[in-house]
């Protein structure tokens, strides 16, 4: 019932910027967390940033000060503005949504992933 559609990945030089977008549709619920994870070849998927429906934000230490997560609740869309990109940021970036009813998790959903490549 939930679909996540991502856009904005691409190839940039070190120091450049990209903006990722993820639009959610379906029965996502009013209480949820939307975020971005990334996975490089041969490595585990890791949390990059998340933002709750009440606005609480969490960042990985490696991206603090460089990346900004935001959301437009009217459009059910989450964004990731990535500045000062480094080659170590190269990965497939996945949009994620976790839906809650109160404190009970109702579902977890993933986008298809979008490639971000940063050249040195």
N, C-alpha and C positions, 0 to 999 in steps of 0.2 A: 504493500500500500504506500510505501515511501520510496521516492526516487530522488537521487542527488545527481545534478548535472554540473560538471566542472568546466571551467575555461580559464585561459590566461597563461598556461605554461609556454615555455619556449627556450630559446638559446640566447644567453647574454654574456657579455664579458665581465670579468671580475670588477666589482665596484658599481655595476649597473643595478637596475631595478626591474621588478615584475610585480603585477597585481593579479592574484588568483581570485576567482569567484566561484561560488557554489550555490546553486539555487535548489531548494528543497520543495517537493510537492507531495501531496497526499496527507494522510492522517498523522501528522508529526506531533500533535499535542501542543499545549501551551507551555508546559514545563519541559525544557530540553537543554542539552548541551550540544553545540556545534563546534567543530574544530578541524584542525589539519594535522595529519600525521605524514611522515615521509619514510621512505625505504630506499636505501642504496643497494646495489647488487652485492649479495653476500652478507648483508647486515640485517639486523632485526628492525622491524618497523618501530618508530619512535614518535612520541607526541611532540609536535612543534608548538602549537598554541590551541587554546580552547576558549570559548566564551559561552556563558550560560544565558538563559533567557532573561535572567534578572541583571545581567551585565557583568558579572564576575568573570575576570580574565586570568588565565594562567599561560605562562610562556616557558619554554625550555630555556635554560641558562645560555645555551649557545646562540640564541637568536634575540635575546633581550637587548633593546636599544636599536635594533636593526629592522625587526619585523613588527607590524602592527595588525592585530586582528580586530575586526569590527563586524557588525551585523545590522541588517535592515529587517526588522521583524515584520513590517508590512509586506515585504517581498519574500520573506522566508529565505533570505540570502545571507551568506557569510562571506567575508572578504579577507584576504591576507595580502597586505602590502609588504613587499620584500625589498629592502634597500641595502646598499653596501654588500651586495651578494659576493660570496666567496666560493671557490671551487668545492669546498667541503659541503656546500649547500646542495650540490648536485644529487638529485634523487627523484623518484616518483612521489608526488605529493597526492595524498588521498584525503578527500573530504569525509567527515564522519559526523553522524548525528545519533545521539542517545536520547530516547524519549522516556519521560517519567510520569507516573501518576502518584503524586505525593513523593514519597521516598522510594517507591517501587519502580524499578526499571522495567519498562514495557517493551523496548526494542532497541536494537543497535543496527545502524545502516551505514553503508559505505558507498562512496562514489567510485567511478571506474579508474581513477588515477590520472594525473597529468604530469608529463615529464618536464622537469626543470634542469637545465644544463648550464653550468657556469664555467666558462673557459678562463684559463689563467693567462 
